[in-house]
Every structure is written in C-alpha cells, then in structure tokens.
C-alpha cells in the first residue's frame, strides 16, 4: 500500500486539540478511511472516548472504534508521552494501527506535555518513512498562555510552536485583541516561517490545511529536550493504586490494565503519574454511583491551580462530559455509560490528590 498521509495535531494542555480533531473528522469524505492515534499523559483515557462520540454506547475505553465505523479507527496510548515513556512502544503501535485499518489518512495527537520533535524524527526515518507520508503539523495555541511565564518558558510549549507548519490561534472568541496580537507576533517571528498562521474558535480547522505540504525541515530550539533514549526514570516511575488492590504498571501499556480493571461500588480505581514537572491523577467510579451535580461542580470549579481537567460523570440529572482549563468550565451531555471517570493534570504538588479523592467521594449520593 502507498504511504499513509499523516498529520500531527499538537498544542499545550488545554489548547483545544481534541476539538480540532473532531472538526476534522466531521469533514472526512465518506469514501475514505481515517485513523486517529491519541496520546494521553494521564492513565485514565478520556480523549479517546470524546472522539468516539457517535459510538460511545458500543465502545470500551482502550478499544478501537473500527468495528463500529469501518471508515474511522481511533486508538490510544495512555500513561506517558510519545517522546519519552512510550517512545519504544510507539513504532509497533503505529504499524499495527496502519495494518489493521489501512487508512487513507492518519492523524496523531501527542499529549500536550510532549515534545513533537522526536515523533517527527520517528515518522521520517527507517521503516516508518516507508509507511507514512508526513504532511502538515498543525499546532493549536491559546493566546492566554502568553500571560503565564511558566508556560512561555516551557521548552515543550516553544518547540510545539517551532516545529509546526501551521499555527492556529484558538479561543479568539474568549481573548482580547491585544492577547491575539501578542500571540500572532510571537508565531510570526519563528524561523522558518509558518506556512499558515490563522485564527479560530472552538478548535475549528480548515480541512484544506491537511493538504498543505509540510516538507520544510524545522529544528527544535531544545535539541536535547526530546531525546527518545534513555527513558528518564523520573518520568518512567508512576504510582497507580486501587483500594484495596494494587495494579502493576511494569510496562508501557499500564493503561490496558486500567481498561481491564473494573471499579466496584464504593471502591473506585485511583491512579497517579508524574513527570515533566507535572502530576496527573485519575479516578474511575462504578456507573451506579451518582454524583450530586451542585456539589461536584463546586469541587471541580474550585481546583487551583490547574492545567487541565476532563471528566465524564453520572450526575443526579444525567450523564455529562465536563472540561475545564483555567477558568473555562463547560458541560455537555454524554452518551457514555460504562463508568464515571475524571482526569486532573496540574503542576507538581500543586493539588492535594488525597484530599481531592475524599472530596469526590463526598459528592456521591448516599
């Protein structure tokens, strides 16, 4: 088969990557097969479920969507980043995904915590170069990030923009003109220049950008920051716990064990992982446990400081998908029914996860 047209959708945590991919999937020609590989920093899969919105009732987290929709295959790798923790597993995962789905187009979403350079290097070298035709890399950017020195000084943030062919300024409906101008000026100063600089809201992308030829060679600012080996022990070490049982995380596919494990009534699964200056925590609750809407919203909206929060919860009025980034808090009804799940990502030690665990349990209807 011919090399698969492949695209990276990058951006920092909360930049709108999942919404952007959904907008692209809405434009998929009916006669084309597409595949999506999602990388999640946390151990609890949520983006994979959000992308499978039309198939939630028939899907288990961690399963491919190909059985439900022959034109679309969505897979995921969780519990680390393509550029480090999962780097050894990524080539095999991509090869299996391509063989299984035989797509016309492949979209890869690295985690917002990861450097894109090592993924680009992988796709342009060795056997992968014969399987994929790497085209445009599209980076989503939130202009409000330029008000946070911790983000603007981040090697990850700067290299995500540097390595992109197309830079898309997102959330323009929520930003002041000065914020957008400052962001655009920063992007325009990159060398080599971007092929496209555009503005959008709600992650809406122009499908024509997929046909932009991304053959320009771009070098990362931080050449050593994205090295694939050796794997950093700090990033490799995770703590995953279930009460009262423990779950082994001795391989890069610890997320598969999460998929296999089932929460009980009163015994939710709880996982934590850390690395790259961030801590992540996730919970999976039994679907029969119902959360009080007013109480859980107060807990989730009150978390500070926060990089990103995503959840699908069984509340006392319906099932809801919840997303929060900084002070942006949104809720949409969800068709997912298999369990309630929450993922929180923050700066290292910024949130007391033990207290949060108790706060979440206190929101359950007794």
N, C-alpha and C positions, 0 to 999 in steps of 0.2 A: 504494500500500500504506500501511497505517497506520504511524505512528511506532513504531520498534522499542524495546521495553522494554530499557533499557540500565543497566548497573551497573559501577561501578569497584570493583576489589579492590585496595586499597593496603596499604602497610606497608613498613617499613625492610628493608634487605637481611637475608635470613635469617629474616624474621618468619613464614614459612610460607604465602606467597601461592599458590604452585603447588599445594601440598597442599590448600589451601582450595578452589581451583578444581576440582581433581579430585573433591573431596567433593560439590561442586555438580553436576558433570557426572554423577555416579552417580545423582542424583535426577532427571535430565532425563526428562520424560514422553515416552513412545515416539512420541506424535503431534506433538511439537514439534521444530522445527529451531532449533538454537542455534549461535551463532558466538562465537569467542573470539579476541581480538587481544592478543598478548603483546608487551611491550616489554622488550628485554634491553639492559642497559648495555654489556655486552661484545660483541665482534664474533663470537664463536663461539656459535651457537644451541644451547641445551640445554633450556631450559624447554619450548620447542615440542615437542621430542622426548619429554620426560617426560609431557606432556599427551596425546601421541598413543600411549600405551602399548598400546592394542589394535591399532594399525596400524603399529607400528614396522617390520615386515618389508616393508611396501609403500610406505613414505614416505621421501622425501629431505628433509633439513633445508631449511627455507625453502619447501617446497611445502605447499599447502593439503591438509587431510585430507578434503575434501568428496567426493573420488572414492571413498575407502574407506568412508565412513559418511555417507550422504545426510542424516542428521539432525544432523550435527555438522561444523562447519567451523572449523579452527584455523589462524590465520595469525600471523605475527610480523614485528616490525621490530626490528632489532638495530643495535648500534654507536652508541648515544646515548640520549637521553631525549626523550619526547614534549614535555616542557616547553621544550626548547631546540633541540638539534641536529636533531631530527626533526620539529620543530613545523610546518614548511612542508609536509612530506610527509604528515602525519597526516590532514588532511581528505580528500585524494584516496584514501588507503588505506582509510579507513573507508567512503567512498562505494562504492568498488569491492567491498569485502567485503560490504556490505549488498546491493548489486545482485546479486552472484554467488550468495550463499547465501540471500537473502530470509529471514532468521531471525525467529522469534518473540521471541527474546531474545538480547541481545548482552552479553558480559562482556569488560571491558577491564582488563588488568593493566599499569599503568605500572611502570617499573623502580623498585626500592627506593631509587634515588638521586634520583628526580624529585619535583618539586612537583606535587600533583594539581590545584591551583587553575586553572592555565592550561588543563588538559584539561577541567575542569568548565565554564570560561568558553566554550571552543570548542563544547562539546556543547549549550550553552544559547543560542547566538547564531547569527544568519544562517541559512544553508541547513541546517546540521546540526540546528538546532532543529526543522525540519520533518521530519527523517528519524529522529531518535531521541527517545525519551521517557526522559529521565534520571531514574532512580528511586534506589534506595538506593546510597550509597557505603559500603563496608564496609572497615574498617581492621583489619589483624592487628597485634598488638603483643606483643613478647617482654618480659615483666617484667624480665628480667635486663639489658635495655638501660638501665634506670634506675640501674645501678651504674657506667655509663660516661659521665662528663661530656661527652666528645666527642660522644656520640650525643644526650644530653638537651639539649645546647646547639645542636644542629643545627637550622637553620631548616627543613630538609626534614622531619625527624622530627616537629617540633612542628606543622607545618602539615598533615602527613598525618593526625594525630590531630584537629586542629582542624576540618578540612574533612569529616570522616567523619560520616555519620548514625548508623552502627552501629560500635561499638568492641568488638573481640573480643580478649580477653586469651588468648593462645595459650601452649602449653607448660606448662600448670598442673601437669602430671604431673612436671615437672622443676624446679619452682620452690618455694621456701619460702613459707609463708603470709604472712610479712612482705613478701616481694617482690611478691606478688599484691596485697596490701592497698595498698602504696605506689603501684602502677600504677593500681589502681582509683580511689584518691583523686585522682590527677592527672587522670584522664579525667573524673571526676565534676565537677571544677572548671571544665570548659570551658563557654564561653558562645557560642552557645546550647547547651543541654544535649543530650546524645546521646539519640536515640530508643530505642536499646537499648545496654546495656552487659552483656556476657556473658563467660563463661569457657569455654575448651575446651582440648583437647589434640590433637596431630597434625593441626591445621588443620580439624577437623570443623566445618562450618557448618550451621545450621538452614535448610533450603530456604525456609521461610516468611519469612525475612528479605528474600528477593527481592521480596516483595510489599509491603514497607514503603514508604510514600510519602516519598520524600526531597526534598520541595519546600521545606524550611527553607533560607533563604539564610544561608550561613556565609561570613564574611570571613576571609581568611588573616591571620595575625599579621604576616607579612612581605610587604607588598603588592608590593614591587618585586622580590622574590626569584624570582618565577616568570614575569616578563615574557617574552613569546614572541619579541620582537624588540627590538634586533638580536641575532642569534646571537652568543654570546661566542666570540671567536677561540680562547680557551684551550680551550673545550670542543669547538670545531669541529675543532681540529687533532688528528689521530690519526697513529699510526705503525703501519703494517701491513707485515710483511715476510715473504717466503718465501725460503728459501735453496734455490737461488741467485737465484731470480727475485723481482721486486718486484710488488706488486699495487696498482693505482691505487685511491685512496679519494676521488676528487674529487667524489663525490655522496653524498647521504644514504643511498643503498642500496648502500653498500660491502659490506654483508653478503651481497647477492646474488652479488657476485663471489667471495666466500668459498664460497658454495654451489657455484658453477661450478668453482672450482679443486679439483684433486684432489691429495692428498698422495702422494708416492712412497715406496718402501721406502728408508729412510734419509734422506728429505727431507721431514720433517713441515712443515706450514704453521704459522707462528707470527705472532700478531697482538698489538698492544698499543694501548690507547687510554687517554686520561686526561681528567679534568675533574671539577668539583665536589669537589675535594680528594681524589679517588680515582684509583687506577691499576688498569687491568684488563689481563689477559693471557690469551690463549687459544692452545691448540695443537690441531691435527688430525693424527692419525697414520694411516698406512696400516693397514687392517684385518688385514693379515698380520703386523704387528708385535705380539708378545705381551709383556706386562709381567709380571715376577715379582711375585706378589702380596705377599709379605712385604716386598720392597724398596720397591715403590711405596706401600704403606700407610705405611711408615716415613717416606717423604718427605712425603706429603700430611698426615699427622698431625703432623709436626714443623714445618710452616709457621707462623711467628709474626712479627708479629701479622696476623690475617686477618679480613676482614669476611665473606667467603663463598667457598666452593669447591664446584663441581659438576663431575662427570666421568662419562663412560661409557667404560669401558676393557675391552679384551680382555686378561684376565689368564690365567695359566697353568692355571687350573681352570675358567674360564667367563667370560662377559661380565657386567660388573657396573656398576650405576648407583651412584655414590658422591656423598654430600653431606656437607659439613662446614660448621658455623657455630660459631665459638668452639671449645669443646672437644667439641661434639656431632659424632660421626662415625658415619655409617650407610652400609650397603651392602645393595643388593637386586639380585637377578638381573635382567638386562635381555635383551630380545629383539632389541634394536637390533644391527645387524651391519655397517653401511656403513663405519664408521671408528671409531677411538678419539678422544675429544675431552675437553679439560679447559678449564675457565674459572676463573680466580682473580681476586678483587677484594680490594684492600687499600687502606689509607690511602696517600697519595702517598709514593713512595720507601720504603715500609716493607719491601718484599721485593725482593731482587736477582733480577730475572727472568732475567738471563743465566745466573746460577748455577743457578736452578731449571730452565732449559732443559737444561743439561748433566746435572743430577740425574735428570730424567725420562728422558733418553736412556740413562743408565747402568742404568736399571731394565729395559730391553728385553732379552729373551732373545737371546743372541749366536748 
